């Protein structure tokens, strides 16, 4: 493995933070012709060719955060304009402030900021998540008796499919990919029902496998069923009607009028009122301390607001939310996750979701945006559960799989302490 000094020789202007009395590396770099600044709350006498600056990294990080909240340009002090910022044996209590306060500094040229240890250097700011992005459904709130119930009951009401069969079709389609939007799941099961009326007798799991091979999503469904029974299967498919019924069941009459701007096709109390929180208040508080939080969801903005407010995250500003009705494509397209990372100036992003498409989103973001690290975490409180769920998540590229969103603070802290 290359030493830290071998890596740093690539850069011209270098800043070492938390230098203490260990000035040997800085002296060697200066002797090799690099411009070197050493920074500490009580800096030592600098070696020849090295400039020493007094700076408190915790106070600097707090100042940067305040400036960003107030809309002012942050003052990065001695770190601004460096080609690389590095540290050796930085105390654990200073690592988080250093990463949050320095990783957003304007590095010229645009190289990755380095925070390292002597024995085994790594790009710690790319390993430690400084942004945690959360899916909503199945992660923050339980939607088994709301969204999923609305899918099943809409198809039962409109097309007479047996409830057990409709219910058994939901998760296989979710696993097939391209079904982040539950209106699309409803359309897919409605088309499946209409095809069954025309003699299509494939079981839900095999149907979903065929859809996955055809590219997933509603496009895949239509292609599979067109091959099986012809395109006339769509003659009795009314997606507008299905959406209206779904929204009536899910929102209830009062919220339907508020959110949809008209009268619902049927009266209902609204399953949205029965979405238990899956995340504890203590978890919300811990995550706020550990990282910047954001939400990436297939919900419309108003429905996302209901859920976020229910779990104590209603104060997330609009720029920290990506919802269905924005101008970004839905999961598993990585655009929404990359946009949140850019808005947060994050160098390492952890995205927790309850579907394979959530994990695929994180994987695709890493392939699209090489300047950051993206890690997908599968949560076993949605449709995927148990060992089979763990296996599916891992096969999709999940970095970790957790039983509950309440396991995330410990996961982030372990990453910070172990650089895993």
C-alpha positions as a Markdown table, in Angstrom:
| # | Residue | x | y | z |
|---|---|---|---|---|
| 1 | Unk | 0.0 | 0.0 | 0.0 |
| 2 | Unk | 1.3 | 3.5 | -0.8 |
| 3 | Unk | 2.3 | 5.7 | 2.1 |
| 4 | Unk | 0.5 | 8.9 | 2.8 |
| 5 | Unk | 3.6 | 10.9 | 1.7 |
| 6 | Unk | 3.5 | 9.1 | -1.7 |
| 7 | Unk | -0.1 | 10.2 | -2.2 |
| 8 | Unk | 0.5 | 13.8 | -1.1 |
| 9 | Unk | 3.4 | 14.3 | -3.5 |
| 10 | Unk | 0.7 | 14.6 | -6.3 |
| 11 | Unk | -0.4 | 18.0 | -4.8 |
| 12 | Unk | 1.2 | 21.4 | -4.8 |
| 13 | Unk | -0.5 | 23.2 | -1.9 |
| 14 | Unk | -1.0 | 21.1 | 1.2 |
| 15 | Unk | -2.6 | 21.7 | 4.6 |
| 16 | Unk | -2.1 | 19.4 | 7.6 |
| 17 | Unk | -4.8 | 19.8 | 10.3 |
| 18 | Unk | -4.3 | 18.8 | 13.9 |
| 19 | Unk | -0.5 | 18.6 | 13.4 |
| 20 | Unk | 0.4 | 18.5 | 17.2 |
| 21 | Unk | 4.1 | 18.2 | 17.5 |
| 22 | Unk | 4.5 | 15.8 | 14.5 |
| 23 | Unk | 6.0 | 18.1 | 11.9 |
| 24 | Unk | 8.3 | 15.6 | 10.2 |
| 25 | Unk | 5.9 | 14.9 | 7.2 |
| 26 | Unk | 5.2 | 18.6 | 6.6 |
| 27 | Unk | 9.0 | 19.3 | 6.7 |
| 28 | Unk | 9.7 | 16.5 | 4.2 |
| 29 | Unk | 7.0 | 17.8 | 1.9 |
| 30 | Unk | 8.3 | 21.3 | 2.1 |
| 31 | Unk | 11.8 | 20.1 | 1.3 |
| 32 | Unk | 10.4 | 18.4 | -1.8 |
| 33 | Unk | 9.1 | 21.8 | -3.1 |
| 34 | Unk | 5.5 | 21.7 | -1.9 |
| 35 | Unk | 3.7 | 24.7 | -0.2 |
| 36 | Unk | 2.7 | 23.4 | 3.2 |
| 37 | Unk | 0.6 | 24.9 | 6.0 |
| 38 | Unk | 0.3 | 23.2 | 9.4 |
| 39 | Unk | -2.8 | 24.0 | 11.5 |
| 40 | Unk | -3.5 | 23.4 | 15.1 |
| 41 | Unk | -5.3 | 25.1 | 18.0 |
| 42 | Unk | -1.8 | 25.6 | 19.4 |
| 43 | Unk | 0.6 | 25.1 | 16.5 |
| 44 | Unk | 4.2 | 24.2 | 17.1 |
| 45 | Unk | 7.2 | 26.1 | 15.7 |
| 46 | Unk | 7.1 | 25.4 | 12.0 |
| 47 | Unk | 10.0 | 23.7 | 10.2 |
| 48 | Unk | 11.8 | 25.7 | 7.5 |
| 49 | Unk | 9.6 | 26.4 | 4.5 |
| 50 | Unk | 6.4 | 25.5 | 6.4 |
| 51 | Unk | 3.8 | 28.1 | 7.6 |
| 52 | Unk | 2.0 | 27.5 | 10.9 |
| 53 | Unk | -1.6 | 28.8 | 11.5 |
| 54 | Unk | -3.6 | 28.7 | 14.6 |
| 55 | Unk | -7.2 | 27.5 | 14.0 |
| 56 | Unk | -9.9 | 25.6 | 15.9 |
| 57 | Unk | -11.4 | 23.0 | 13.6 |
| 58 | Unk | -14.5 | 22.7 | 15.7 |
| 59 | Unk | -15.1 | 26.5 | 15.7 |
| 60 | Unk | -14.3 | 26.6 | 12.0 |
| 61 | Unk | -16.9 | 23.9 | 11.2 |
| 62 | Unk | -19.6 | 25.7 | 13.3 |
| 63 | Unk | -18.8 | 29.0 | 11.5 |
| 64 | Unk | -19.1 | 27.3 | 8.1 |
| 65 | Unk | -22.4 | 25.7 | 9.1 |
| 66 | Unk | -23.8 | 29.1 | 10.3 |
| 67 | Unk | -22.7 | 30.9 | 7.2 |
| 68 | Unk | -24.4 | 28.3 | 5.0 |
| 69 | Unk | -27.6 | 28.5 | 7.0 |
| 70 | Unk | -27.6 | 32.3 | 6.7 |
| 71 | Unk | -26.8 | 32.2 | 3.0 |
| 72 | Unk | -23.4 | 33.8 | 3.5 |
| 73 | Unk | -20.2 | 32.6 | 1.8 |
| 74 | Unk | -18.3 | 30.4 | 4.3 |
| 75 | Unk | -14.9 | 31.4 | 5.5 |
| 76 | Unk | -12.7 | 28.3 | 5.2 |
| 77 | Unk | -9.6 | 30.1 | 6.6 |
| 78 | Unk | -6.3 | 28.4 | 6.0 |
| 79 | Unk | -7.9 | 25.5 | 4.2 |
| 80 | Unk | -9.3 | 27.4 | 1.3 |
| 81 | Unk | -7.5 | 26.9 | -2.0 |
| 82 | Unk | -5.6 | 23.8 | -0.9 |
| 83 | Unk | -5.0 | 21.0 | -3.3 |
| 84 | Unk | -5.3 | 18.5 | -0.4 |
| 85 | Unk | -6.1 | 18.7 | 3.3 |
| 86 | Unk | -4.9 | 15.8 | 5.4 |
| 87 | Unk | -4.5 | 14.7 | 9.0 |
| 88 | Unk | -2.7 | 12.0 | 10.9 |
| 89 | Unk | -4.1 | 10.4 | 14.1 |
| 90 | Unk | -6.8 | 13.0 | 14.3 |
| 91 | Unk | -8.7 | 12.5 | 17.6 |
| 92 | Unk | -12.1 | 10.9 | 17.1 |
| 93 | Unk | -13.9 | 13.9 | 18.6 |
| 94 | Unk | -12.4 | 16.2 | 15.9 |
| 95 | Unk | -13.0 | 13.9 | 12.9 |
| 96 | Unk | -16.6 | 14.7 | 12.4 |
| 97 | Unk | -16.1 | 18.5 | 12.7 |
| 98 | Unk | -13.1 | 18.3 | 10.4 |
| 99 | Unk | -14.9 | 16.4 | 7.7 |
| 100 | Unk | -18.0 | 18.6 | 7.8 |
| 101 | Unk | -16.0 | 21.9 | 8.1 |
| 102 | Unk | -13.3 | 21.2 | 5.6 |
| 103 | Unk | -14.7 | 18.8 | 3.0 |
| 104 | Unk | -16.7 | 21.6 | 1.5 |
| 105 | Unk | -13.8 | 24.0 | 1.2 |
| 106 | Unk | -13.0 | 25.2 | -2.4 |
| 107 | Unk | -10.2 | 22.8 | -3.3 |
| 108 | Unk | -8.2 | 24.0 | -6.4 |
| 109 | Unk | -7.7 | 22.1 | -8.6 |
| 110 | Unk | -10.9 | 20.0 | -7.8 |
| 111 | Unk | -9.2 | 17.1 | -6.1 |
| 112 | Unk | -10.7 | 15.1 | -3.3 |
| 113 | Unk | -9.9 | 16.4 | 0.2 |
| 114 | Unk | -7.8 | 13.9 | 2.1 |
| 115 | Unk | -8.0 | 13.1 | 5.8 |
| 116 | Unk | -5.6 | 10.3 | 6.7 |
| 117 | Unk | -3.9 | 8.3 | 9.4 |
| 118 | Unk | -0.2 | 7.4 | 9.4 |
| 119 | Unk | -0.3 | 3.7 | 9.3 |
| 120 | Unk | -3.1 | 3.1 | 6.8 |
| 121 | Unk | -4.2 | 6.2 | 5.0 |
| 122 | Unk | -7.6 | 6.3 | 3.4 |
| 123 | Unk | -9.9 | 9.0 | 2.1 |
| 124 | Unk | -11.9 | 9.2 | 5.3 |
| 125 | Unk | -14.2 | 11.9 | 4.1 |
| 126 | Unk | -15.3 | 9.5 | 1.3 |
| 127 | Unk | -15.8 | 6.7 | 3.8 |
| 128 | Unk | -17.8 | 8.5 | 6.5 |
| 129 | Unk | -21.3 | 9.5 | 5.4 |
| 130 | Unk | -21.8 | 13.2 | 5.8 |
| 131 | Unk | -25.2 | 13.0 | 4.3 |
| 132 | Unk | -27.9 | 10.4 | 5.1 |
| 133 | Unk | -30.8 | 10.3 | 2.6 |
| 134 | Unk | -33.9 | 8.4 | 3.7 |
| 135 | Unk | -36.7 | 6.8 | 1.7 |
| 136 | Unk | -40.1 | 7.3 | 3.3 |
| 137 | Unk | -42.3 | 4.3 | 2.7 |
| 138 | Unk | -41.3 | 1.2 | 4.6 |
| 139 | Unk | -38.4 | 3.1 | 6.2 |
| 140 | Unk | -39.9 | 6.1 | 8.1 |
| 141 | Unk | -43.5 | 4.9 | 8.1 |
| 142 | Unk | -45.2 | 1.6 | 7.7 |
| 143 | Unk | -47.3 | 1.5 | 4.5 |
| 144 | Unk | -48.6 | -2.1 | 4.6 |
| 145 | Unk | -52.1 | -0.8 | 5.6 |
| 146 | Unk | -52.0 | 2.3 | 3.5 |
| 147 | Unk | -50.3 | 2.4 | 0.1 |
| 148 | Unk | -50.2 | -1.3 | -0.3 |
| 149 | Unk | -53.7 | -1.7 | 0.9 |
| 150 | Unk | -54.8 | 0.9 | -1.6 |
| 151 | Unk | -53.2 | -0.9 | -4.5 |
| 152 | Unk | -55.0 | -4.2 | -3.6 |
| 153 | Unk | -58.4 | -2.7 | -2.9 |
| 154 | Unk | -58.3 | -0.5 | -6.1 |
| 155 | Unk | -57.8 | -3.5 | -8.3 |
| 156 | Unk | -60.3 | -5.6 | -6.4 |
| 157 | Unk | -62.9 | -2.9 | -6.7 |
| 158 | Unk | -62.3 | -2.0 | -10.4 |
| 159 | Unk | -61.4 | -5.4 | -11.8 |
| 160 | Unk | -62.6 | -8.1 | -9.4 |
| 161 | Unk | -59.2 | -9.7 | -8.8 |
| 162 | Unk | -59.1 | -11.8 | -5.7 |
| 163 | Unk | -57.5 | -9.8 | -2.9 |
| 164 | Unk | -55.0 | -12.6 | -2.0 |
| 165 | Unk | -53.8 | -12.7 | -5.6 |
| 166 | Unk | -53.5 | -9.0 | -5.9 |
| 167 | Unk | -51.6 | -8.8 | -2.6 |
| 168 | Unk | -49.2 | -11.6 | -3.8 |
| 169 | Unk | -48.4 | -9.7 | -7.0 |
| 170 | Unk | -47.2 | -6.4 | -5.3 |
| 171 | Unk | -43.8 | -7.5 | -4.0 |
| 172 | Unk | -42.7 | -9.5 | -7.0 |
| 173 | Unk | -43.4 | -6.4 | -9.2 |
| 174 | Unk | -41.5 | -4.2 | -6.7 |
| 175 | Unk | -38.5 | -6.6 | -7.0 |
| 176 | Unk | -38.7 | -6.5 | -10.8 |
| 177 | Unk | -37.7 | -2.8 | -10.8 |
| 178 | Unk | -39.3 | 0.3 | -12.2 |
| 179 | Unk | -42.2 | 0.3 | -9.7 |
| 180 | Unk | -41.3 | 3.1 | -7.3 |
| 181 | Unk | -44.7 | 4.7 | -8.0 |
| 182 | Unk | -47.6 | 2.8 | -6.5 |
| 183 | Unk | -50.0 | 4.1 | -9.1 |
| 184 | Unk | -47.8 | 2.3 | -11.6 |
| 185 | Unk | -48.0 | -0.9 | -9.5 |
| 186 | Unk | -51.8 | -0.6 | -9.5 |
| 187 | Unk | -51.8 | -0.2 | -13.3 |
| 188 | Unk | -49.6 | -3.2 | -13.7 |
| 189 | Unk | -51.8 | -5.4 | -11.6 |
| 190 | Unk | -54.9 | -4.2 | -13.4 |
| 191 | Unk | -53.4 | -5.1 | -16.7 |
| 192 | Unk | -52.3 | -8.5 | -15.3 |
| 193 | Unk | -56.0 | -9.0 | -14.2 |
| 194 | Unk | -57.3 | -8.1 | -17.6 |
| 195 | Unk | -54.8 | -10.5 | -19.2 |
| 196 | Unk | -55.9 | -13.3 | -16.9 |
| 197 | Unk | -59.5 | -12.7 | -18.1 |
| 198 | Unk | -58.1 | -13.5 | -21.6 |
| 199 | Unk | -56.5 | -16.8 | -20.6 |
| 200 | Unk | -53.1 | -15.6 | -19.3 |
| 201 | Unk | -52.5 | -18.0 | -16.4 |
| 202 | Unk | -48.9 | -17.2 | -15.4 |
| 203 | Unk | -48.4 | -17.0 | -11.6 |
| 204 | Unk | -47.4 | -13.6 | -10.1 |
| 205 | Unk | -43.7 | -14.5 | -9.5 |
| 206 | Unk | -43.2 | -15.8 | -13.0 |
| 207 | Unk | -45.1 | -12.8 | -14.4 |
| 208 | Unk | -42.8 | -10.4 | -12.5 |
| 209 | Unk | -39.7 | -12.3 | -13.6 |
| 210 | Unk | -40.8 | -11.8 | -17.2 |
| 211 | Unk | -41.4 | -8.1 | -16.6 |
| 212 | Unk | -37.9 | -7.8 | -15.1 |
| 213 | Unk | -36.4 | -9.4 | -18.2 |
| 214 | Unk | -38.4 | -7.0 | -20.4 |
| 215 | Unk | -36.9 | -4.0 | -18.6 |
| 216 | Unk | -39.2 | -3.6 | -15.7 |
| 217 | Unk | -41.8 | -1.0 | -15.0 |
| 218 | Unk | -45.1 | -0.5 | -16.9 |
| 219 | Unk | -43.2 | -0.7 | -20.2 |
| 220 | Unk | -42.1 | -4.2 | -19.3 |
| 221 | Unk | -45.6 | -5.2 | -18.3 |
| 222 | Unk | -47.2 | -4.0 | -21.5 |
| 223 | Unk | -44.5 | -5.7 | -23.6 |
| 224 | Unk | -45.0 | -9.0 | -21.7 |
| 225 | Unk | -48.7 | -9.0 | -21.9 |
| 226 | Unk | -48.8 | -7.8 | -25.6 |
| 227 | Unk | -46.7 | -10.9 | -26.5 |
| 228 | Unk | -48.9 | -13.1 | -24.4 |
| 229 | Unk | -52.5 | -12.0 | -25.2 |
| 230 | Unk | -52.2 | -9.0 | -27.6 |
| 231 | Unk | -52.5 | -5.3 | -27.2 |
| 232 | Unk | -56.3 | -5.4 | -27.0 |
| 233 | Unk | -55.8 | -6.2 | -23.3 |
| 234 | Unk | -55.4 | -2.5 | -22.8 |
| 235 | Unk | -58.8 | -1.6 | -24.1 |
| 236 | Unk | -60.5 | -1.9 | -20.7 |
| 237 | Unk | -57.6 | -0.3 | -18.8 |
| 238 | Unk | -58.4 | 3.2 | -17.5 |
| 239 | Unk | -55.3 | 4.5 | -15.6 |
| 240 | Unk | -57.0 | 7.8 | -14.8 |
| 241 | Unk | -59.9 | 6.0 | -13.1 |
| 242 | Unk | -57.5 | 3.7 | -11.2 |
| 243 | Unk | -55.5 | 6.7 | -10.0 |
| 244 | Unk | -58.6 | 8.5 | -8.8 |
| 245 | Unk | -59.9 | 5.4 | -6.9 |
| 246 | Unk | -56.5 | 4.8 | -5.4 |
| 247 | Unk | -56.2 | 8.4 | -4.2 |
| 248 | Unk | -59.7 | 8.3 | -2.7 |
| 249 | Unk | -58.9 | 5.2 | -0.7 |
| 250 | Unk | -55.5 | 6.4 | 0.4 |
| 251 | Unk | -56.1 | 10.1 | 1.1 |
| 252 | Unk | -59.8 | 10.0 | 2.2 |
| 253 | Unk | -62.4 | 12.3 | 1.0 |
| 254 | Unk | -61.2 | 15.4 | 2.9 |
| 255 | Unk | -57.5 | 15.2 | 1.9 |
| 256 | Unk | -58.6 | 14.2 | -1.7 |
| 257 | Unk | -60.4 | 17.5 | -2.1 |
| 258 | Unk | -57.4 | 19.4 | -0.6 |
| 259 | Unk | -54.7 | 17.6 | -2.6 |
| 260 | Unk | -56.4 | 16.7 | -5.8 |
| 261 | Unk | -58.6 | 19.7 | -6.2 |
| 262 | Unk | -61.9 | 18.0 | -6.9 |
| 263 | Unk | -64.5 | 15.5 | -5.5 |
| 264 | Unk | -63.4 | 11.9 | -5.0 |
| 265 | Unk | -65.1 | 9.1 | -6.9 |
| 266 | Unk | -65.9 | 7.4 | -3.6 |
| 267 | Unk | -66.1 | 8.4 | 0.1 |
| 268 | Unk | -63.4 | 6.9 | 2.3 |
| 269 | Unk | -61.7 | 7.8 | 5.6 |
| 270 | Unk | -58.2 | 7.6 | 4.2 |
| 271 | Unk | -55.5 | 5.0 | 4.8 |
| 272 | Unk | -52.9 | 7.8 | 5.1 |
| 273 | Unk | -54.2 | 8.2 | 8.6 |
| 274 | Unk | -53.0 | 4.7 | 9.5 |
| 275 | Unk | -49.2 | 4.9 | 8.9 |
| 276 | Unk | -47.3 | 4.0 | 12.1 |
| 277 | Unk | -43.9 | 5.6 | 12.5 |
| 278 | Unk | -41.0 | 3.2 | 12.0 |
| 279 | Unk | -38.3 | 5.6 | 13.1 |
| 280 | Unk | -37.9 | 6.6 | 16.8 |
| 281 | Unk | -37.5 | 10.2 | 17.9 |
| 282 | Unk | -34.2 | 9.3 | 19.4 |
| 283 | Unk | -33.0 | 8.0 | 16.0 |
| 284 | Unk | -34.0 | 11.3 | 14.3 |
| 285 | Unk | -32.1 | 13.2 | 16.9 |
| 286 | Unk | -29.0 | 11.0 | 16.6 |
| 287 | Unk | -29.0 | 11.2 | 12.8 |
| 288 | Unk | -29.3 | 14.9 | 12.9 |
| 289 | Unk | -26.1 | 15.0 | 15.1 |
| 290 | Unk | -24.2 | 12.6 | 12.8 |
| 291 | Unk | -25.0 | 13.9 | 9.3 |
| 292 | Unk | -27.1 | 16.2 | 7.1 |
| 293 | Unk | -30.5 | 14.6 | 6.5 |
| 294 | Unk | -32.5 | 14.5 | 3.3 |
| 295 | Unk | -35.5 | 12.5 | 1.8 |
| 296 | Unk | -35.8 | 10.8 | -1.5 |
| 297 | Unk | -39.2 | 9.4 | -2.2 |
| 298 | Unk | -41.7 | 8.4 | -4.9 |
| 299 | Unk | -44.5 | 10.2 | -3.0 |
| 300 | Unk | -45.9 | 13.5 | -4.2 |
| 301 | Unk | -44.7 | 16.4 | -2.2 |
| 302 | Unk | -47.9 | 16.9 | -0.1 |
| 303 | Unk | -48.1 | 13.2 | 0.8 |
| 304 | Unk | -44.4 | 13.3 | 1.7 |
| 305 | Unk | -45.0 | 16.3 | 4.0 |
| 306 | Unk | -47.7 | 14.3 | 5.9 |
| 307 | Unk | -45.3 | 11.4 | 6.5 |
| 308 | Unk | -42.2 | 13.6 | 7.3 |
| 309 | Unk | -44.2 | 15.7 | 9.8 |
| 310 | Unk | -45.5 | 12.5 | 11.5 |
| 311 | Unk | -42.0 | 11.3 | 12.2 |
| 312 | Unk | -40.5 | 14.7 | 13.3 |
| 313 | Unk | -38.8 | 15.6 | 10.0 |
| 314 | Unk | -41.3 | 18.1 | 8.8 |
| 315 | Unk | -38.6 | 20.8 | 9.1 |
| 316 | Unk | -36.5 | 19.4 | 6.2 |
| 317 | Unk | -36.3 | 22.3 | 3.8 |
| 318 | Unk | -37.5 | 21.9 | 0.2 |
| 319 | Unk | -34.0 | 21.6 | -1.2 |
| 320 | Unk | -33.5 | 18.5 | 1.0 |
| 321 | Unk | -36.4 | 16.7 | -0.5 |
| 322 | Unk | -36.8 | 15.0 | -3.8 |
| 323 | Unk | -40.4 | 13.9 | -4.5 |
| 324 | Unk | -42.4 | 12.5 | -7.4 |
| 325 | Unk | -43.7 | 15.8 | -8.6 |
| 326 | Unk | -40.3 | 17.5 | -9.0 |
| 327 | Unk | -38.5 | 17.7 | -12.3 |
| 328 | Unk | -36.1 | 14.8 | -11.6 |
| 329 | Unk | -36.7 | 11.2 | -12.8 |
| 330 | Unk | -37.8 | 8.6 | -10.2 |
| 331 | Unk | -35.8 | 5.8 | -8.7 |
| 332 | Unk | -33.8 | 3.8 | -9.8 |
| 333 | Unk | -32.5 | 6.7 | -11.9 |
| 334 | Unk | -29.8 | 8.2 | -9.8 |
| 335 | Unk | -30.5 | 11.9 | -10.7 |
| 336 | Unk | -32.4 | 12.6 | -7.5 |
| 337 | Unk | -29.8 | 11.2 | -5.2 |
| 338 | Unk | -27.0 | 12.9 | -7.0 |
| 339 | Unk | -28.9 | 16.2 | -6.8 |
| 340 | Unk | -29.3 | 15.9 | -3.1 |
| 341 | Unk | -25.6 | 15.1 | -2.7 |
| 342 | Unk | -24.8 | 18.3 | -4.7 |
| 343 | Unk | -27.2 | 20.4 | -2.7 |
| 344 | Unk | -25.7 | 19.2 | 0.6 |
| 345 | Unk | -22.1 | 19.5 | -0.6 |
| 346 | Unk | -21.7 | 15.9 | 0.6 |
| 347 | Unk | -18.7 | 13.8 | -0.3 |
| 348 | Unk | -20.1 | 10.6 | 1.1 |
| 349 | Unk | -23.8 | 9.7 | 1.0 |
| 350 | Unk | -25.7 | 6.8 | 2.7 |
| 351 | Unk | -29.1 | 6.1 | 1.2 |
| 352 | Unk | -31.5 | 3.9 | 3.1 |
| 353 | Unk | -34.5 | 2.4 | 1.4 |
| 354 | Unk | -36.9 | -0.6 | 1.5 |
| 355 | Unk | -36.8 | -1.8 | -2.1 |
| 356 | Unk | -34.2 | -3.1 | -4.5 |
| 357 | Unk | -34.7 | 0.0 | -6.6 |
| 358 | Unk | -33.5 | 2.1 | -3.7 |
| 359 | Unk | -30.3 | 0.1 | -3.5 |
| 360 | Unk | -30.0 | 0.2 | -7.3 |
| 361 | Unk | -30.3 | 4.0 | -7.1 |
| 362 | Unk | -27.3 | 4.2 | -4.8 |
| 363 | Unk | -25.3 | 1.9 | -7.0 |
| 364 | Unk | -26.2 | 3.9 | -10.2 |
| 365 | Unk | -25.3 | 7.2 | -8.4 |
| 366 | Unk | -21.8 | 5.9 | -7.7 |
| 367 | Unk | -21.4 | 4.9 | -11.3 |
| 368 | Unk | -22.7 | 8.3 | -12.5 |
| 369 | Unk | -20.9 | 10.5 | -10.0 |
| 370 | Unk | -17.3 | 9.5 | -9.4 |
| 371 | Unk | -16.6 | 12.5 | -7.2 |
| 372 | Unk | -18.5 | 11.0 | -4.2 |
| 373 | Unk | -19.1 | 7.8 | -2.4 |
| 374 | Unk | -22.7 | 6.5 | -2.4 |
| 375 | Unk | -23.7 | 3.5 | -0.2 |
| 376 | Unk | -27.1 | 1.8 | -0.4 |
| 377 | Unk | -28.6 | 0.4 | 2.8 |
| 378 | Unk | -31.5 | -2.1 | 2.6 |
| 379 | Unk | -34.0 | -1.8 | 5.4 |
| 380 | Unk | -36.0 | -4.9 | 6.3 |
| 381 | Unk | -39.2 | -3.2 | 7.4 |
| 382 | Unk | -40.9 | -3.0 | 4.0 |
| 383 | Unk | -41.7 | -5.7 | 1.6 |
| 384 | Unk | -38.4 | -7.5 | 1.8 |
| 385 | Unk | -37.8 | -9.3 | 5.1 |
| 386 | Unk | -35.7 | -12.0 | 6.7 |
| 387 | Unk | -32.8 | -13.9 | 5.1 |
| 388 | Unk | -34.3 | -13.9 | 1.7 |
| 389 | Unk | -34.6 | -10.1 | 1.8 |
| 390 | Unk | -31.0 | -9.8 | 3.0 |
| 391 | Unk | -29.9 | -11.9 | 0.1 |
| 392 | Unk | -31.9 | -9.9 | -2.5 |
| 393 | Unk | -30.5 | -6.6 | -1.2 |
| 394 | Unk | -26.9 | -7.9 | -1.3 |
| 395 | Unk | -27.4 | -9.3 | -4.8 |
| 396 | Unk | -28.6 | -5.8 | -5.8 |
| 397 | Unk | -25.4 | -4.2 | -4.5 |
| 398 | Unk | -26.4 | -3.1 | -0.9 |
| 399 | Unk | -23.5 | -2.0 | 1.2 |
| 400 | Unk | -25.3 | -3.0 | 4.4 |
| 401 | Unk | -28.7 | -4.5 | 5.4 |
| 402 | Unk | -30.4 | -3.5 | 8.6 |
| 403 | Unk | -33.4 | -4.7 | 10.5 |
| 404 | Unk | -34.7 | -1.1 | 11.0 |
| 405 | Unk | -34.0 | 2.5 | 10.3 |
| 406 | Unk | -33.3 | 2.8 | 14.0 |
| 407 | Unk | -30.0 | 0.8 | 13.4 |
| 408 | Unk | -28.6 | 3.6 | 11.2 |
| 409 | Unk | -27.0 | 5.8 | 13.9 |
| 410 | Unk | -24.9 | 2.8 | 15.1 |
| 411 | Unk | -24.0 | 2.0 | 11.5 |
| 412 | Unk | -22.9 | 5.5 | 10.8 |
| 413 | Unk | -20.9 | 5.7 | 14.0 |
| 414 | Unk | -19.2 | 2.3 | 13.3 |
| 415 | Unk | -18.2 | 3.6 | 9.8 |
| 416 | Unk | -16.7 | 6.7 | 11.5 |
| 417 | Unk | -14.7 | 4.7 | 14.0 |
| 418 | Unk | -13.6 | 1.9 | 11.7 |
| 419 | Unk | -13.5 | 3.5 | 8.3 |
| 420 | Unk | -15.4 | 0.4 | 7.0 |
